[in-house]
Amino acid sequence: MALLNAGYWPTTYWPSRYWEPNYWPKYGVPAVQPSTGFPLRHPPTRLKPRPPLNREVLILFKQYLELKLGEQND
């Protein structure tokens, strides 16, 4: 497990400033952006369940569909 210890490696293999964000830009790696505190992509919003329609509305809707389908068959 000595290989995982940063102190085991000479500075040519594991530089002492390895974990500093400002160390990497000189090697062409972009600087670390500060965290915004929330994920970049928000989870999709879930639709709230709606209460069922009134019985009268359902009856009227059924009659409407029956009339429309009857007109199409003629």
GIPEWO-V5519 format. One line per field, one symbol per residue. ss: DSSP state (@ for helix, = for strand, . for the rest). burial: 1 if it has 9 or more other C-alpha atoms within 8 Angstrom, else 0. A space follows every 50 residues. Layout:
ss=???
burial=???
//
This chain:
ss=.@@@.@@@............@@@@@@@....................... ....@@@@@@@@@@@@@@@@@@@.
burial=00000000100001000000001110000000000000000000000000 000000010000000000000000
//
